[in-house]
Amino acid sequence: MAEQFDAIIIGAGIIGASVGLELSRRGWRTLNVDRLPAAGYGSTSASCAIIRSHYSTLDGTALAFEGYQYWKNWAAHLGVEDERGLARFEEVGCAIMKTESNGYMKSICANLDALDIAWEDWDNAAIMERLPIYDLRSFAPAKRMDDPGFGEATGPSMSGAVFTPQAGYITDPQLATHNVQVAAEAAGAAFLFNADVREIRQSGGKVRGITLANGDDIDAPVVANVAGPHSAIINEMAGVADAMNIKTRALRQEVVHIPAPEGFDYMSRGPVTSDSDIACYSRPETGNHILFGSEDPECDGREWVDPDDYNTEFTDQWQTQALRAGQRVPDLKIPNQAKGVVSLYDVTDDWIPIYDQSDLPGFYMAVGTSGNQFKNAPVAGAMMAELIIATQGGRDHDADPVQFDYLHTKRRANIGFFSRNRKINPNSSFTVLG
Ligand SMILES: Cc1cc2nc3c(=O)[nH]c(=O)nc-3n(C[C@H](O)[C@H](O)[C@H](O)COP(=O)(O)OP(=O)(O)OC[C@H]3O[C@@H](n4cnc5c(N)ncnc54)[C@H](O)[C@@H]3O)c2cc1C
């Protein structure tokens, strides 16, 4: 194919599509290439799509609060109609249990305060008012279901929660990605599906383009790796992986869907929750179900996998998570047949994403999203566009990191925070919480 694109974006998940949108809005001719048949069919489609602002670092919190503004103003951000309709943001708020492991939320609330993000201090009575289906005994630390102490309370009561009202979830993350594709196409972007990238071609010490599995070459002076759990494979193809200080790996995850206790309308009353006492996060799920994801406790170990060859069936991890959920919601009826999702995170060494250039001129990456960047996709797209434009214009981002002005919250972000060559950030939770 003759050169007709300014940038090729590998991946059409929520972040890849957002990079395409933002570059094309800045006048670039972009092509998103994805091996799957439609946008958002990769790990984005499995996302719990929780929108919340509490993160362990101030930069992570600021990014997430900026991301929240985009979801709140989704129609305005897109500026187009989608014949499939727009993804819905259910702003049900988020209750985060205060536990020893999160320092009773002190430093996280300091981050919220520093950015003027609203939060309420809930005592146990306030939790029970919103969630009368709860048992507020403590069960920490989390255990495997075959541990003899599993299910036994280890403390008489929890210590309350922090409730952030500006939080919730997107009902359909794949539809949200389709929305972004439609907006990007309206700005001139192109998308190519069922197209598997097998080679990153270079010449003269710069990126030159990609080669697909069918042998087609597509040229462009910029190629961005937004390949989700396949990010490490694409970085290897480009020959940039070894030089990076922070690496990415695919981590297998199981997400549990269980019917809410009978008679309790979880869809209208259930908030998003983060409960490190039982190592589960949760949110309402279609059909008056409750979705429970893992907060990655030590005892579970980490199942690093080959993203092209992993077990897509539920295992006893599903039961363990379901039973942990049953500690908090004793009336849960755990079905015999496991329902939910098996998918992959693309995890960095410190569970903070990489939004960066690489050592190969023209090759960029928005990777290592560590199970917690769906919410930030619209900002990440804009940040990557500014980074790419500045760097292609001659800026040395490694030496002089590009600064990015948040559109909504008016804060200035240092994109260097997300560098591939940063030191491992000791302030991270080293879990999906970021
Ligand atoms: C179970 C689960 C729950 C999550 N929950 C949340 C949450 O509640 N809140 C939150 O903010 N985040 C959450 N996340 C994280 C969030 O979903 C991801 O950070 C986000 O979806 C990543 O988007 P992406 O576009 O980078 O990647 P993906 O959606 O994975 O897209 C990458 C694309 O690249 C394509 N690709 C890969 N290799 C090639 C190749 N060689 N050639 C062509 N195409 C290729 C793939 O087909 C894929 O479509 C969760 C993730 C998972 C898995």
PDBQT file of the ligand as one rigid body, heavy atoms in Angstrom, charges set to zero:
ROOT
HETATM    1  C1  LIG A 501     -11.291  -7.912  33.428  1.00  0.00    +0.000 C 
HETATM    2  C2  LIG A 501     -10.897  -6.471  33.282  1.00  0.00    +0.000 A 
HETATM    3  C3  LIG A 501     -11.502  -5.509  34.080  1.00  0.00    +0.000 A 
HETATM    4  C4  LIG A 501     -11.126  -4.173  33.961  1.00  0.00    +0.000 A 
HETATM    5  N1  LIG A 501     -11.775  -3.242  34.710  1.00  0.00    +0.000 NA
HETATM    6  C5  LIG A 501     -11.460  -1.931  34.567  1.00  0.00    +0.000 A 
HETATM    7  C6  LIG A 501     -12.189  -0.957  35.291  1.00  0.00    +0.000 A 
HETATM    8  O1  LIG A 501     -13.125  -1.260  36.015  1.00  0.00    +0.000 OA
HETATM    9  N2  LIG A 501     -11.847   0.361  35.127  1.00  0.00    +0.000 N 
HETATM   10  C7  LIG A 501     -10.818   0.738  34.314  1.00  0.00    +0.000 A 
HETATM   11  O2  LIG A 501     -10.537   1.943  34.227  1.00  0.00    +0.000 OA
HETATM   12  N3  LIG A 501     -10.111  -0.185  33.607  1.00  0.00    +0.000 NA
HETATM   13  C8  LIG A 501     -10.427  -1.492  33.714  1.00  0.00    +0.000 A 
HETATM   14  N4  LIG A 501      -9.757  -2.442  32.989  1.00  0.00    +0.000 N 
HETATM   15  C9  LIG A 501      -8.643  -2.009  32.138  1.00  0.00    +0.000 C 
HETATM   16  C10 LIG A 501      -9.105  -1.473  30.814  1.00  0.00    +0.000 C 
HETATM   17  O3  LIG A 501     -10.161  -2.238  30.312  1.00  0.00    +0.000 OA
HETATM   18  C11 LIG A 501      -7.920  -1.445  29.865  1.00  0.00    +0.000 C 
HETATM   19  O4  LIG A 501      -6.910  -0.634  30.445  1.00  0.00    +0.000 OA
HETATM   20  C12 LIG A 501      -8.296  -0.884  28.498  1.00  0.00    +0.000 C 
HETATM   21  O5  LIG A 501      -9.463  -1.489  28.008  1.00  0.00    +0.000 OA
HETATM   22  C13 LIG A 501      -7.146  -1.093  27.544  1.00  0.00    +0.000 C 
HETATM   23  O6  LIG A 501      -7.518  -0.613  26.275  1.00  0.00    +0.000 OA
HETATM   24  P1  LIG A 501      -6.512  -0.761  25.075  1.00  0.00    +0.000 P 
HETATM   25  O7  LIG A 501      -7.147  -0.072  23.925  1.00  0.00    +0.000 OA
HETATM   26  O8  LIG A 501      -5.169  -0.334  25.494  1.00  0.00    +0.000 OA
HETATM   27  O9  LIG A 501      -6.360  -2.348  24.861  1.00  0.00    +0.000 OA
HETATM   28  P2  LIG A 501      -7.280  -3.484  24.229  1.00  0.00    +0.000 P 
HETATM   29  O10 LIG A 501      -8.728  -3.218  24.405  1.00  0.00    +0.000 OA
HETATM   30  O11 LIG A 501      -6.765  -4.780  24.719  1.00  0.00    +0.000 OA
HETATM   31  O12 LIG A 501      -6.986  -3.335  22.682  1.00  0.00    +0.000 OA
HETATM   32  C14 LIG A 501      -5.786  -3.769  22.102  1.00  0.00    +0.000 C 
HETATM   33  C15 LIG A 501      -6.097  -4.240  20.717  1.00  0.00    +0.000 C 
HETATM   34  O13 LIG A 501      -4.889  -4.542  20.058  1.00  0.00    +0.000 OA
HETATM   35  C16 LIG A 501      -5.157  -5.578  19.156  1.00  0.00    +0.000 C 
HETATM   36  N5  LIG A 501      -3.905  -6.252  18.813  1.00  0.00    +0.000 N 
HETATM   37  C17 LIG A 501      -3.039  -6.887  19.625  1.00  0.00    +0.000 A 
HETATM   38  N6  LIG A 501      -2.015  -7.400  18.921  1.00  0.00    +0.000 NA
HETATM   39  C18 LIG A 501      -2.242  -7.077  17.621  1.00  0.00    +0.000 A 
HETATM   40  C19 LIG A 501      -1.558  -7.345  16.413  1.00  0.00    +0.000 A 
HETATM   41  N7  LIG A 501      -0.396  -8.042  16.380  1.00  0.00    +0.000 N 
HETATM   42  N8  LIG A 501      -2.086  -6.882  15.261  1.00  0.00    +0.000 NA
HETATM   43  C20 LIG A 501      -3.250  -6.178  15.258  1.00  0.00    +0.000 A 
HETATM   44  N9  LIG A 501      -3.946  -5.916  16.382  1.00  0.00    +0.000 NA
HETATM   45  C21 LIG A 501      -3.445  -6.353  17.552  1.00  0.00    +0.000 A 
HETATM   46  C22 LIG A 501      -6.077  -6.492  19.920  1.00  0.00    +0.000 C 
HETATM   47  O14 LIG A 501      -6.831  -7.292  19.042  1.00  0.00    +0.000 OA
HETATM   48  C23 LIG A 501      -6.934  -5.511  20.703  1.00  0.00    +0.000 C 
HETATM   49  O15 LIG A 501      -8.180  -5.259  20.130  1.00  0.00    +0.000 OA
HETATM   50  C24 LIG A 501     -10.112  -3.786  33.060  1.00  0.00    +0.000 A 
HETATM   51  C25 LIG A 501      -9.527  -4.750  32.237  1.00  0.00    +0.000 A 
HETATM   52  C26 LIG A 501      -9.927  -6.077  32.327  1.00  0.00    +0.000 A 
HETATM   53  C27 LIG A 501      -9.295  -7.098  31.432  1.00  0.00    +0.000 C 
ENDROOT
TORSDOF 0
